[in-house]
């Protein structure tokens, strides 16, 4: 009888082990859920504007590579774009993981299916309306009949300019003609007299003023007080598969912002070296602009939702977007 008792106990133990093992598996599955493959390369897009100096400083100092290496990222590549709309086209085509870009083109792309979210702010204000020296500017009405060059339709500068003209009873492309251009082409156009003015982010306005070819008549903060300009956008794929990298992206950006603020002259040299801009123009633009760098996304929600309404009214998007469709605020932690 003793051998029979041992066998029964053994069978009972085996049964209990099988039951316990079965309880550890997710319901309805037989194999572990696979994790996302390590991200080997991070692709960052930006524009040659002092609005996005944090991106440029972090690139030049190797901080992206340094901070992301512990997550398995082996390579960080950067790509420069002349304005927001082509940058968002590249992101929509899957060519970018991260974008420093104006808020308005993000909205246009989100409305047409871009899988991405704004996770942080980058800067507020910081663009200037510059007109030829011989144009007697006395207020918005004095621009009637003028041609203004700015970023292409759907950009933040185009959106703010059109809304400001409308609020001053001027019809865009009827009373004031707007030409979408790259910053380099727009600067060339006013220097040659081909347009009457430009509305561009810094440092382009300083380039014109320092050559004696124009004067700043309105800063963007006067058009729309405390308006959001550039934002930090990441792909939905990066959010879903590598949230730890998304958090680090915000931290690295903040690292660069703090360093820039404490070392402004050196930051200007880094920017000029990376972009080919004239150092005197960069330095003067930083002294004169009405902008500021700030990553807190909570303070930009209202202006960005306002942009969505403006873009809807201008016919750029078919419906105003919701906060949930635009933002993922869960990654930002105020220090």
MOVEN-V42427 format. One record per backbone hydrogen bond with DSSP energy under -1.0 kcal/mol. CO is the residue of the C=O (numbers start at 1). NH is the residue of the N-H. Records with the same first field share a line. If there is no record, write none. Layout:
CO = NH  NH
This chain:
1 = 5
2 = 6
3 = 7
4 = 8
5 = 9
6 = 10
7 = 11
8 = 12
9 = 13
10 = 14
11 = 15
12 = 16
13 = 17
14 = 18
15 = 19
16 = 20
17 = 21
18 = 22
19 = 23
26 = 29
40 = 74  75
42 = 77
43 = 97  98
44 = 79
45 = 100
46 = 81
47 = 49
49 = 52
50 = 53
52 = 56
53 = 57
54 = 58
55 = 59
56 = 60
57 = 61
58 = 63  64
59 = 62
62 = 66
63 = 67
64 = 68
65 = 69
68 = 71  73
69 = 72
75 = 42
77 = 44
79 = 46
83 = 87
84 = 88
85 = 89
86 = 90
87 = 91
88 = 92
89 = 93
90 = 95
91 = 94
97 = 235
98 = 45
99 = 233
101 = 231
103 = 107
104 = 108
105 = 109
106 = 110
107 = 111
109 = 114
110 = 113
114 = 116
115 = 236
117 = 234
118 = 328
120 = 232
122 = 294
123 = 229
124 = 292
126 = 202
127 = 220
128 = 200
129 = 217  218
130 = 198
131 = 215
132 = 135
135 = 137
139 = 142
140 = 143
141 = 144
143 = 146
146 = 177
147 = 196  197
148 = 179
149 = 199
150 = 181
152 = 155
155 = 159
156 = 160
157 = 161
158 = 162
159 = 163
160 = 164
161 = 165
162 = 166
163 = 167
165 = 170
166 = 169
171 = 174  175  176
175 = 145
176 = 173
177 = 148
179 = 150
182 = 186
183 = 187
184 = 188
185 = 189
186 = 190
187 = 191
188 = 192
189 = 194
196 = 132
197 = 149
198 = 130
200 = 128
201 = 204
202 = 50
203 = 207
204 = 208
205 = 209
206 = 210
208 = 213
209 = 212
215 = 131
218 = 129
219 = 222
220 = 224
224 = 227
227 = 125
229 = 103
230 = 122  123
231 = 101
232 = 119  120
233 = 99
234 = 117
235 = 239
236 = 240
237 = 241
238 = 242
242 = 246
243 = 247
244 = 248
245 = 249
246 = 250
247 = 251
248 = 252
249 = 253
250 = 254
251 = 255
252 = 256
253 = 257
254 = 258
255 = 259
256 = 260
257 = 261
258 = 262
259 = 263
263 = 267
264 = 268
265 = 269
266 = 270
267 = 271
268 = 272
269 = 273
270 = 274
271 = 275
272 = 276
278 = 282
279 = 283
280 = 284
281 = 285
282 = 286
283 = 287
284 = 288
285 = 289
292 = 124
295 = 121
300 = 304
301 = 305
302 = 306
303 = 307
304 = 308
305 = 309
306 = 310
307 = 311
308 = 312
309 = 313
310 = 314
311 = 316
323 = 327
326 = 118
